[in-house]
Amino acid sequence: MADQQSGNSKPVDPAEPWRGVRDAYLDAWAKTMVDTVNNESYAQATGAMLETYLTVSAPFREAVERAMLKSLEQLAMPSRSDIVSLAERLTNIELRLDDLDAKIDKLLDSLVKPNPVARATPNVAAVKKVARKSRRAKKGKS
């Protein structure tokens, strides 16, 4: 019968009071930190520290950047600026190719418009298919 009573009641946890204290402490700490961080003087102090850090670390960053550039140059590897420049060029080429594709499609559409004078009109789909094949063939040779 004693076993049944202990089965129905909640087991005693010796760490439970400590959890309560911990939770209360963390709640108080969180409220204090929110009050501290959400004011103008904290923002100004943090801004001043960040500005000082950036000013002090700038020469070191520049030295590391120069050393990295020289190392990459000696290893015949591209630098970040080289990669960025290449990406910009490729984007420009892609945009120009898209423009050319649109112009070619517009030109093909104007070429295959039904002409009232002509008796037979070319098949629009066939003309576009031939044009795309020739573009792919030229692209493959490049």
C-alpha positions in Angstrom: 0.0 0.0 0.0 2.9 2.3 0.7 4.1 1.6 -2.9 0.8 2.8 -4.3 0.9 6.0 -2.4 4.4 6.8 -3.6 3.3 6.0 -7.2 0.5 8.6 -7.1 2.5 11.4 -5.5 5.1 13.5 -7.4 8.7 12.3 -6.7 10.8 14.8 -4.7 13.4 16.5 -6.8 16.3 18.0 -4.8 17.4 20.3 -7.7 13.9 22.0 -8.1 14.6 24.9 -5.6 17.9 25.6 -7.4 16.1 25.7 -10.8 13.6 28.2 -9.4 16.5 30.4 -8.1 18.3 30.1 -11.5 15.1 31.0 -13.4 14.5 34.0 -11.2 18.2 35.1 -11.5 18.1 34.8 -15.3 14.8 36.8 -15.5 16.2 39.6 -13.4 19.4 39.6 -15.4 17.5 39.7 -18.7 15.4 42.6 -17.5 18.5 44.5 -16.3 20.3 43.9 -19.6 17.3 45.1 -21.7 17.1 48.3 -19.6 20.8 48.8 -19.9 21.0 48.3 -23.6 17.9 50.2 -24.6 19.1 53.7 -23.7 21.0 56.4 -25.6 24.1 56.5 -23.4 24.8 52.8 -24.0 24.4 53.3 -27.8 26.8 56.3 -27.7 29.4 54.4 -25.7 29.2 51.3 -27.9 29.5 53.5 -31.0 32.6 55.2 -29.5 34.2 51.9 -28.7 33.5 50.6 -32.2 34.9 53.7 -33.8 38.0 53.5 -31.7 38.4 49.8 -32.6 38.0 50.4 -36.3 40.5 53.3 -36.2 43.1 51.3 -34.3 42.7 48.1 -36.3 42.7 49.8 -39.8 46.5 49.7 -40.2 46.7 46.0 -39.2 43.9 45.1 -41.6 45.7 47.0 -44.4 48.9 45.2 -43.6 47.3 41.8 -43.6 45.5 42.6 -46.9 48.8 43.7 -48.5 50.5 40.5 -47.3 47.6 38.4 -48.6 47.7 40.1 -52.0 51.4 39.5 -52.3 51.0 35.9 -51.3 48.3 35.3 -53.8 50.3 37.0 -56.5 53.3 34.8 -55.8 51.1 31.7 -55.9 49.5 32.9 -59.2 46.1 32.9 -57.6 43.4 35.5 -58.1 42.6 38.0 -55.4 39.1 39.0 -54.2 39.1 42.1 -56.4 40.1 39.9 -59.4 37.1 37.6 -58.8 34.8 40.5 -58.3 36.0 42.1 -61.5 35.5 38.8 -63.4 32.0 38.4 -62.0 31.1 41.9 -63.1 32.4 41.2 -66.6 30.5 37.9 -66.9 27.3 39.6 -65.7 27.8 42.3 -68.3 28.3 39.7 -71.0 25.2 37.8 -69.9 23.1 40.9 -70.1 24.4 41.7 -73.6 23.7 38.1 -74.7 20.1 38.4 -73.3 19.7 41.7 -75.2 21.0 40.1 -78.4 18.7 37.1 -78.0 15.7 39.4 -77.6 16.7 41.4 -80.7 17.2 38.2 -82.7 13.8 36.9 -81.7 12.2 40.3 -82.6 14.0 40.2 -85.9 12.8 36.7 -86.6 9.3 37.6 -85.7 9.3 40.5 -88.1 10.8 38.3 -90.9 8.1 35.6 -90.6 5.1 37.9 -90.5 2.6 36.9 -93.1 3.1 38.9 -96.3 -0.1 39.5 -98.3 1.9 39.5 -101.5 3.8 36.3 -100.8 2.0 33.1 -101.5 3.9 30.8 -99.1 4.9 32.0 -95.6 7.8 30.3 -93.8 7.0 28.3 -90.7 7.8 30.5 -87.7 8.8 27.6 -85.4 11.1 26.1 -88.0 12.9 29.5 -88.6 13.4 30.0 -84.9 14.6 26.4 -84.5 17.2 26.8 -87.3 18.3 30.2 -85.8 18.8 28.6 -82.3 20.7 25.7 -83.8 23.1 28.1 -85.6 23.5 30.1 -82.4 24.4 27.0 -80.4 26.8 25.8 -83.0 28.6 29.2 -83.0 28.6 29.1 -79.1 30.1 25.6 -79.2 33.0 26.8 -81.5 33.9 29.7 -79.2 
